[in-house]
Amino acid sequence: MGPNKVLAELPTDLNAEAMVLDAPEQKTFCDRPFPLVLRPKDGTCASTISTLQWVATNRDSLQELLLNFGAILFRDYSLNTAEDFDAFVKSFDYEPLPYVGGAAPRRVVTGNVFTANEAPPDQLIPFHHEMAQVPTFPSALFFYCDTEPSTGGQTPLVISNQVYNEMCKRDKLFVEALEEKGVVYHRVLPDGDDPTSPIGRGWQSTYQTTDRKEVEDKCHEQGTVFEWLPNGCLRTSTAVLPAVRVDPRTGIKTWFNSIIAAYLGWSDSRNDRKKAVTFPDGTPMPEDSMETLNNVFEELAIDFKWQKGDVVMVDNRQVLHGRRSFTPPRRILAALCK
């Protein structure tokens, strides 16, 4: 799809200041490019301050675009530091969401900004909706490229409804079982962060406390079954969670879960990935269905090449993301919003 056709769909107040780019990695779904790529027109957003003012002035229109396209890549805006990125996110006036219950090892960088999953670079991170395995999850995600990777390191994106539709065509019985029963996620959290693991966030970081009683209270609040192990680790099983949800804003069904992420990626010295996600009665995910699901993700995914200063805004209720393996250096920062 050429830029003129898409530009006509932009809200009027953005036409004078933003232009749509075609990117070779884009795919078209429902006659719309995915993701939408915006860059400032010449003479606009020439500084960080003017960029922040532009976002604040046009936040409603930008949020409308996010709902319509699922993800927006902002390219060539004046965002040079983690502090710039933090201010950019805050310009949208979202309420920040603390990273409570997530599995990924992360570090706070500045303000509401932290590192993206710091799993070893040779490990890929499979597709997931952010924090789909806990009751409270972010509505919007932001990723910022502080240091572009030498090779690899893409943050692939997939439209969730497209996954649902394709799985209904290829494995309808499995989808019906998920919709009827839901799923449970199982994980052993280490005693302290384990940077060698893609799910190495210790129970202290996960629940943001060193008080076991407080951890237990939070587990009870979330309906999580837990067991303290002799080595200080914490074994958890979530409440039954839906694997398919209806987005109340659109009425569209989404593949809102972390099934493939758990099945392929929740593996370390404490965890067996094939036992990481099950049906409520403990039945594991069917291997054939997992192979089909992984193939669907790879067929539908887009992998854009990061450039320094890029920001990707993701509607977490509509779009799943992951991470490809890479050759360092690479530094991608993230922010989560309610």
Secondary structure, DSSP 8 states (H G I E B T S, - for coil): --HHHHHTTS-HHHHTTEEE---TT-EEETTEEESEEEEE-TTSS-SHHHHHHHHHHHHHHHHHHHHHHSEEEE-S-S--SHHHHHHHHHTTT--B----S--S---EEETTEEE-----TTS-EEEE-TTTTSSS--SEEEEEEEE--SEE----EEEHHHHHHHHHHH-HHHHHHHHHH-BEEEEEE-SS--TTSTT---HHHHHT-S-HHHHHHHHHHHT-EEEE-TTS-EEEE---B-SSEEETTTTEEE--S-HHHHHHH--SSS--GGGSEE-TTS-B--HHHHHHHHHHHHHH-B-----TT-EEEEETTTEEEEE--EES--EEEEEEE-
